[in-house]
Amino acid sequence: MSESQEMSPVEVKVARQVEYYFGDHNLLRDRFLKEQLQLDDGWVTLETMLKFNRLKSITSEADVIIAALQKSTTGLLEISEDKTKIRRSPDKPLPELNDEYKDAVKHKSVYIKGFPLATTLDEIQEWLNGKGNIENIQMRRDMERQFKGSVFICFDSEESSKKFLERSDIKSFKDNEMLVLSRADYHAKKAEEKKQHKAETKAKVKQDKEQHQKNVEEKDMNVLLEEHSGSLLKFSGELQDVSREDFHELFSGHGRIKWVDFTRGAKEGTLLFDKNAKEAFENAKEANDGELKVKDNVVTWQLLEGDEEKEVLKKIIEAQQDSFNRNKGKGGRGKFGGRGRGFRKGKGGRDQGRSQVYQGKKTKFDSDDEDAPAAPKRELEDADGPAAKVAKTENGS
């Protein structure tokens, strides 16, 4: 809007405010004013206009309104012959509120941020005087209707908005540094920030989930370690031509072996018993005249305790879980191989299947196949395993 030089400051404010009411931005959305236009061929009485709060705060005299509009050069409004009513000029029809209109508004609008939260619309308008032909100032507010310190300014054309962005006197307001962007750039910036925030949130959720899973697994691991305390028996020696099955044979009837950590040719390994390893060892030793050999090989036996026991037991549990997860990923029933499973059915109490549930990961030391036939002996035991209203607003408010 541009005003004649002979307009007083009050008249400038009055003309700007009234023309805002009848301008594209407000009139397209102002239900009350649009209803008034239907009553008398678009005419609205000054008496009605003076009920608008912001206009009433500037002046309460109809003569001031008429004088201001007579001096305005925008040509937006007409005054009735008796000077009691005003209307939007029929030569300036209201545009349709469609996508094309919205896109045009976006390209002639500017975003400015940095105003102190106590800044008023009058202060912003005064700061913008002489900086371009402005159609609308939208003060952005939060859910509590408090000013957020930023505005959208719509100019009369895209060219006007571009010239505004090139000015050097818009970088500060009352010593506040201002962020000034085209509206298109503002929306692009917000979209990127939203995308980044979404990615960060997703990463944080994943991190929290993984940490929670880790905490649960550590807790469950401690439970398993506690449950199997005293169940490890370590052995060492030359162990010529010895296989896992030989240990099952040796302890048959004396203790139930759940896991044999041993590879043919190695000189040491570990047995994980169902319960008390010491008791199983003593029983087997007594049954073999006080000396427990494996295929005539002299063997040194050691009951593991304390930290050493926990470390070995933890490795056995993790190895079994890794084996289960690999086979589960293959689909259906997989195979347990390598250093893990050395148990067999039908060998002195070793035919009772039992598994531990470990927070979604199956910690299993026995076969679930209670009725499955015994697997043949082999060095790497590959037996089958388990699967797995838009309200009327004042100018700029």
Buried (B, 14 or more C-beta within 10 A) or exposed (E): BEBEEEBEEBBBBBBBBBBBBBBBBBBBBBEEBEEBBEEEEBBBBBEBBBEBEBBEEBBEEBEBBBBBBBBBEBEBBBBBEEBEBBBBEEEBEEEEEEEEEEEBBBBBBBBBBBBEEEBEBEBBBEBBEEBBEBBBBBBBEEEEEEBEBBBBBBBBBBEBBBEBBEEEEBEEBEEEEBEBBBBBEBEEEEEEEEEEEEEEEEEEEEEEEEEEEEEEBEEBBEEBBEEBBBBBBBBBBEBEEBBBBBBBBBBBEBBBBBBBBBEEEEEBBBBBBBEBBBEBBBBBBEBEEEEBEBEEBEBEBBBBEEEEBBEBBBEBBEBBBEBBEBBBEEEEEBBBBEBBBBBBBEBBBBBEBEBBEBBEBBBBBBBBBEEEEEBEEEEBBBBBBBBBEEEBBBBBB
